[in-house]
Amino acid sequence: MDRPIDGLAAPSPCHERACSCACHVPAPAELLGAYGIDPGALTPTEVRLAASLLPPGRRVGAVELLRRAWGPGFAAADNAERQALRTALSRLRPKLGRRFRIELVGRGRGWRLRREFG
């Protein structure tokens, strides 16, 4: 049974398929596992960062990556935060192995994860 919060019952999970609430979003580790990426080999920040780049081929801007990997306080994307993002991406690249490649789409345009075949 749901525990009451401030006298109100906690909301039950939504059952709408078109809803974008958190009950429909898989946990980052589950999402990575679905693509064959081992979340156990990554730090928690790298897990959130890699999950933010999924699905492969989707362009993701620096502000979105910062917000998803480090939280809403990092959405300003100043020079120090962008450098931290570049460093984290460079450390993530070898951990993804040969199956995926993180590529810069264009300066100021973001990054995308590309699946390597062969």
For each residue, the residues with C-beta under 8 A, 3 or more apart:
1:
2: 9 10 11 12
3: 10
4: 7 8 9 10
5: 8 10
6:
7: 4
8: 4 5
9: 2 4
10: 2 3 4 5
11: 2
12: 2
13: 23
14: 19 21 23 24
15:
16: 19
17: 24
18:
19: 14 16 23 24
20: 24 25
21: 14 24 25
22: 25
23: 13 14 19
24: 14 17 19 20 21
25: 20 21 22
26: 30 31 34
27: 30 31
28: 31 32 39 47 48 50 51
29: 32 33 39 47 51
30: 26 27 33 34
31: 26 27 28 34 35 51 54
32: 28 29 35 37 38 39 42 47 50 51 54
33: 29 30 36 37 38 39
34: 26 30 31
35: 31 32 54 55 56 100
36: 33 99
37: 32 33 42 50 96 99 100
38: 32 33 41 42
39: 28 29 32 33 42 47
40:
41: 38 95
42: 32 37 38 39 46 47 50 92 95
43: 46 47
44: 47 48
45: 48 49 69 70 88
46: 42 43 49 50 88 91 92 95
47: 28 29 32 39 42 43 44 50 51
48: 28 44 45 51 52 68 69
49: 45 46 52 53 65 68 69 88 89 92
50: 28 32 37 42 46 47 53 54 92 96 113
51: 28 29 31 32 47 48 54 68
52: 48 49 60 64 65 68 69
53: 49 50 56 58 60 65 102 111 112 113
54: 31 32 35 50 51 58 113
55: 35 58 113
56: 35 53 100 112 113 114 115
57: 112 113 114 115
58: 53 54 55 112 113
59: 105 109 110 111 112
60: 52 53 64 65 110 111 112
61: 64 65 109 110
62: 65 66 77 82 85 110
63: 66 67 75 77
64: 52 60 61 67 68 110
65: 49 52 53 60 61 62 68 69 85 110 111
66: 62 63 69 70 74 75 77 81 85
67: 63 64 70 71 72 74 75
68: 48 49 51 52 64 65
69: 45 48 49 52 65 66 74 85 88
70: 45 66 67 73 74 81 84
71: 67 74
72: 67 75
73: 70
74: 66 67 69 70 71 77 81
75: 63 66 67 72
76: 81
77: 62 63 66 74 81 82
78: 81 82
79: 82 83
80: 83 84
81: 66 70 74 76 77 78 84 85
82: 62 77 78 79 85 86
83: 79 80 86 87
84: 70 80 81 87 88
85: 62 65 66 69 81 82 88 89
86: 82 83 89 90
87: 83 84 90 91
88: 45 46 49 69 84 85 91 92
89: 49 85 86 92 93 102 111
90: 86 87 93
91: 46 87 88 94 95
92: 42 46 49 50 88 89 95 96 102
93: 89 90 96 101 102
94: 91 97
95: 41 42 46 91 92
96: 37 50 92 93 99 100 101 102 113
97: 94 100
98: 116
99: 36 37 96 115 116
100: 35 37 56 96 97 113 114 115 116
101: 93 96 113 114 116
102: 53 89 92 93 96 111 112 113 114
103: 111 112 114
104: 107 109 110 111
105: 59 109 110 111 112
106: 109 110
107: 104
108:
109: 59 61 104 105 106
110: 59 60 61 62 64 65 104 105 106
111: 53 59 60 65 89 102 103 104 105
112: 53 56 57 58 59 60 102 103 105
113: 50 53 54 55 56 57 58 96 100 101 102
114: 56 57 100 101 102 103
115: 56 57 99 100
116: 98 99 100 101
117:
118:
